Amino acid sequence: MDYDTFIERLYNLQDLKYKEFHSKLINTNSLIGVRTPELKKIAKEISKGDYEEFFKNNTHKFYEENLVHGFVLGYLKVDFNDLKKYIDDFLPYIDNWAVCDMTASNLKIFNKSDLKQICFNEIKKYIYDCNPWINRFGYVLLLDYFIQEDYIDEIYKLCENYKDEYYVKMSIAWLLSICYIKFKEKTLNFIKQNKLDAWTHNKTIQKIIESNRVSKYEKQLLKGFKRK
């Protein structure tokens, strides 16, 4: 499809009730109102066609344009070095948590065992970037694919290298809460002696306590580590 046809297709799939609901969650005025499964379906089609033409013509005007773009990246059957370039070109256009997190969760290549260390090194570049949305993108990739024995200690260190920005700190709290589920003792030790600011530290504890996989005893214990 040409680009005008693509935009027309998005409007034909518009769901105004969904638009009203979703706009309250992502704080954007650029929403057409297309449900995610439909966007994934379109992205799969584009990934099998002239996706470079799509990337070139993307106006990044609408939320759905960016989300389709992010999904396409996850469906491409290309070498990681080529994919890395496409990702790097796209990242500056991320301006909300939904595009950030759903793009990350669809990049299954980051879970390939033979690329694990290469991907991890790439994530560290995202976390050290000056753009907070790119930082969050890195932390969400860690959450999705790297909470494993080989990486857990370095994840703790990366969680202490963050910008004082709400969506970055929220992603760190979310990441650490899952680390606690999978590496309870190590994460508890981190909570006892980390260098996080009080807000991020307390938000981490809150996220852990909200989990149904944490016992009442543990929740009570964790509350004792909150900072004022």
Stockholm file with secondary structure:
# STOCKHOLM 1.0

chainA/1-228         MDYDTFIERLYNLQDLKYKEFHSKLINTNSLIGVRTPELKKIAKEISKGDYEEFFKNNTHKFYEENLVHGFVLGYLKVDFNDLKKYIDDFLPYIDNWAVCDMTASNLKIFNKSDLKQICFNEIKKYIYDCNPWINRFGYVLLLDYFIQEDYIDEIYKLCENYKDEYYVKMSIAWLLSICYIKFKEKTLNFIKQNKLDAWTHNKTIQKIIESNRVSKYEKQLLKGFKRK
#=GR chainA/1-228 SS CCHHHHHHHHHHTCCHHHHHHHHHHHCCSCCCCCCHHHHHHHHHHHHTSCHHHHHHHCCCCSHHHHHHHHHHHHHCCCCHHHHHHHHHHHGGGCCSHHHHHHHHHTCGGGGCGGGHHHHHHHHHHHHHSSCHHHHHHHHHHHHHHCCSTTTHHHHHHHHTSCCSCHHHHHHHHHHHHHHHHHSHHHHHHHHHHCCCCHHHHHHHHHHHHTCTTSCHHHHHHHHTTCCC
#=GC SS_cons         CCHHHHHHHHHHTCCHHHHHHHHHHHCCSCCCCCCHHHHHHHHHHHHTSCHHHHHHHCCCCSHHHHHHHHHHHHHCCCCHHHHHHHHHHHGGGCCSHHHHHHHHHTCGGGGCGGGHHHHHHHHHHHHHSSCHHHHHHHHHHHHHHCCSTTTHHHHHHHHTSCCSCHHHHHHHHHHHHHHHHHSHHHHHHHHHHCCCCHHHHHHHHHHHHTCTTSCHHHHHHHHTTCCC
//
